[in-house]
Structures are given as structure tokens and as C-alpha cells.
Amino acid sequence: MISKPHRTRGKPLRVGYARTSTVEQEAGLDAQIRDLRAAGCEEIFAEQVSSVAKRAKLEEAITFVRKGDTLVVTRLDRLARSTRDLLELRDRIKAKGAELNVLNLGDTGSATGELVFTVIGAIAQFERKLMLERQREGIAKAKAEGRYKGRPAKLHEKLDEIRILDRQGTPRANIARQFGIARSSLYRLLETSRKDRQ
């Protein structure tokens, strides 16, 4: 957090959240903080952590906001790890009577902003259905060829997070270390996943 949280009774606040991953430059975090201050944020919560790791400062920011406040981020990818995560976070913020403002999207509380979120949600649902369909087809094909061995449940639950980190260019050695698996297991997991989706 950049400053000690304080609030004036009855006065709505603009609360900023800034995040860079552990491999990104500190300058990226500084730039976000600068943009959030320029957007009128009086309180700013900032952290340098991967989007798939526990984001303690994001949780603090959501806990801190009250009815009438606005949680402000510079870009969607600074806030959410996936579209589903984004929509869940947006719903949590709205449930507190606060609004979400994404600077590079303009006013996300407007009718246009609601449309953007609705479209994002529809796309997320469509992508999820396609992914599950490809997964089922891949498993059926592998079973028919006698090469399906299944996958440990723990890794299966983390597969989406592993794919995201891999697509973001995180070194695979780092990913393997983060999830407590051997690099060879990680390579096999990603290769099997890629073939299942083809």
C-alpha cells in the first residue's frame, strides 16, 4: 500500500490498485501509481506479484472500498487473471455498492461499460465450452488409442494457471518450482494439453 488508509466520513473515495508480476520492472509499477494518482485516487494499494499467485493487496483494496467508492485500475490485466476472475471481482465490488473503473476502457459503470463486461462474459463462457469440448474429444481419442493415463487431480486443477504463465513467457523452470513439480512433468503436461486441444 502506498499510503496508510484513511477515509473522511461520508466522502466517497477513488481507490487505486496497481500490480506488476514478479518478473516485470519496478518502473511499470511506478507508472501505474502515477496514472492512478492522476486519475484522482486518494488511496493506492500496490504489489509486485504474479496474477496467478495470492494477491493480498487486491484483497485489501476490495475490503477497504465502501458504498459509493470506485476501485480504479489502469488496465484489465492488472486486475484479473482470467475473464471469469474479472467478472467475479466486478460482482464483489458491486455487491459492496462500489464501482470499478478501468482507465484504458473509460467509464465501465456506464451503459457502454456494462455492455463491455457482458460481451466479455459471453466470450468467456463460449471459450470455456470450446475448451471443455476439445478436452473431452482429446481424452476420448487418447483412450481409443490406449494412451490416456489421466492426470493428477491437483495438477488438473492448476492447468489453466500453468498455461497462462507459460503463454506470458514465464520460464518453465520457474513454473515447475512454483507448482512443486519436476520440469519434465511440466513439459509433458503442457505437451499433452496442447495435443488435447488440437
HELIX and SHEET records of a PDB file:
HELIX    1   1 GLU A   26  ALA A   38  1                                  13    
HELIX    2   2 ALA A   56  PHE A   64  1                                   9    
HELIX    3   3 LEU A   76  LEU A   79  1                                   4    
HELIX    4   4 THR A   83  ALA A   95  1                                  13    
HELIX    5   5 LEU A  103  LEU A  105  5                                   3    
HELIX    6   6 ALA A  111  ALA A  144  1                                  34    
HELIX    7   7 ALA A  153  ARG A  167  1                                  15    
HELIX    8   8 ARG A  172  PHE A  179  1                                   8    
HELIX    9   9 ARG A  183  ARG A  197  1                                  15    
SHEET    1   A 4 GLU A  43  GLN A  48  0                                        
SHEET    2   A 4 ARG A  14  THR A  20  1                                        
SHEET    3   A 4 THR A  70  VAL A  73  1                                        
SHEET    4   A 4 GLU A  99  VAL A 102  1                                        
END                                                                             
